[in-house]
Amino acid sequence: MSIDLYGYRFLWVLAMFIDREYELKNLDEMYSMFLKGHSHGVIVYGFRKVGKTTLVRRFIENKRGIWLDLSWVNSVESLARIVATTIERDIEYNREDPVEAIAEILGSIEFHARENNVRIPAALDEFHILVERLPIKLSRKYGLRRDEVFVDLLWKLRGIITSSTHVFWILVSSVGWAKIREYLSERQKAKGALLGVLDKLEVKPLSHKDSVLLATTITKDTNGDVSEEIARLSGGIPRIIEILARRYNTTKEKPLKLATAAIVEGDFDELFDSMIRFLAEFSRRDFDTLLQALKAVAEGNKTPEAAARYLGTTRDSAYNVLEELVKVGLLERKKNKKRIIYELRYPLLREWLLLRIQPQKDKTEILARALGITAESYMRELLEQATEKKITIFEDKEGNTFYGTTSKLTLNIRKVLSKRETEQILSATKNADIVAQNDTTYIIEVKITTRKIPKEEVESLQKTVSQLKRKIQGPVRGILAILEGEPTKLAIAEAIKHDIVILSPKAIRILAKKLDYPHW
């Protein structure tokens, strides 16, 4: 076996597995427990490009198991096609109930194994697609509540996994355990649905020793100096080692110069850009918001306060985005005395952000707009969570909950109108985002801003309330929901005058806490 005969890519795979003996041994032990009837499966997680796919594929191939890439699943039909192609058989499933259909499609893998009298592992790569992207699409297509789809699907998956006697389930995802745990238990009815039935295995970056070995294998570096530096720069990410080693074989330049040239010429664009886009989709944060928050840390703004100044937003907003980046695995959170400090996890990510990503023009405005889209979506989901539940929130002594616009607010929502229904009932009016109904119709305007909210915003909302009152001939109340920012005194006075309630960020956090829902 030599570089000339087989090529560096073949050796790269072999070298990478030098440091995967621990993970393979763990998978083997878990699989052995499954064969004895004591295990159901495992969640495999870790950084993107760290080698999870190669690791699990190797394990699956050795056991003659099943591999399903869920990256492109966006419907029940596409999931059915992937599974049917993989197990080479037609699948019958419920065409009316999408959650039941997914359960029947995945259950066909267990049926296939039983029919062939084999016990095998089945890996679902990017499994979070099933519990994040798919429920959103299904709720829109079938007119269902996303939370209901989410919860039903999690419990269906639990049923499939716990009842499987012939399939050992491996769920693979490229995010940190904190984020996976949050998604699998964030909604009250879904708490612990999968966490209690699956083991977990983290696939970490290569150790420094094995990073050096991989770099040496590719470069044929005899004295080890080049390989040592490539290993240090890579942070143990095989793909980065491959890029730098390939450049060294061509130019023989020093690794730091190689890394700079690779960044400037765009060699890492696909790696880091796709990584951030993937995590943006998974965390439901805007891509540009995450990118600029990372850029803030790269430029030395390592505290929430410093990042807020850089981004032109509030400290709470910056903190929430930074914490999200910790959960998805791009930042590390440390304590320096009493201060919280954030550091980039990928060694070359800082240089990539500094050299390839320019600060956006009108950062504040763009960030507020990007977060505002997410804010509306968040508020809608929060109100949907509150349906059929009577919840009362009281003003505090300082008047910081409703800014004195009311002493209390009782929500007993029967229905939150869809976006299409909202557009229909409001017609051409644009001064409201969400409509919720019970005996009273609530018109909700969602705001997130770095500037003070003026009185004109309240006046616009009041016009919408008045128009709707005339249209439906029933009680209507306006609510200004502020996720970031605060109103001016004139805006508060205008709200009191017209019986409009202003929900402060504090009020929204209280509501989220009462509903056991993640706060903004």
Sequence and secondary structure as in RCSB ss.txt:
>XXXX:A:sequence
MSIDLYGYRFLWVLAMFIDREYELKNLDEMYSMFLKGHSHGVIVYGFRKVGKTTLVRRFIENKRGIWLDLSWVNS
VESLARIVATTIERDIEYNREDPVEAIAEILGSIEFHARENNVRIPAALDEFHILVERLPIKLSRKYGLRRDEVF
VDLLWKLRGIITSSTHVFWILVSSVGWAKIREYLSERQKAKGALLGVLDKLEVKPLSHKDSVLLATTITKDTNGD
VSEEIARLSGGIPRIIEILARRYNTTKEKPLKLATAAIVEGDFDELFDSMIRFLAEFSRRDFDTLLQALKAVAEG
NKTPEAAARYLGTTRDSAYNVLEELVKVGLLERKKNKKRIIYELRYPLLREWLLLRIQPQKDKTEILARALGITA
ESYMRELLEQATEKKITIFEDKEGNTFYGTTSKLTLNIRKVLSKRETEQILSATKNADIVAQNDTTYIIEVKITT
RKIPKEEVESLQKTVSQLKRKIQGPVRGILAILEGEPTKLAIAEAIKHDIVILSPKAIRILAKKLDYPHW
>XXXX:A:secstr
  HHHH HHHHHHHHHGGG HHHHHHHHHHHHHHHTTS  EEEEE  TTSSHHHHHHHHHHHTT EEEE TT  S
HHHHHHHHHHHHTS     SS HHHHHHHHHHHHHHHHHHTT  EEEEEETTHHHHTHHHHHHHHHHT  HHHHH
HHHHHHHHHHHHH SSEEEEEEESS HHHHHHHHH SGGGTTTTTTT EEEE     HHHHHHHHHHHH  SSSH
HHHHHHHHHTT HHHHHHHHHHHHHH   HHHHHHHHHHTTTTHHHHHHHHHHHHHHHT  HHHHHHHHHHHHTT
  SHHHHHHHHTS HHHHHHHHHHHHHTTSEEEEEETTEEEEEESSTTHHHHHHHH    TTHHHHHHHHHHHHH
HHHHHHHHHHTTT  EEEE  TTS SSTTS SEEEE  SEE  HHHHHHHHTT  S SEEEESSSEEEEEEEE S
S B HHHHHHHHHHHHHHHHHH S EEEEEEEEES B HHHHHHHHHTT EEE HHHHHHHHHHTT    
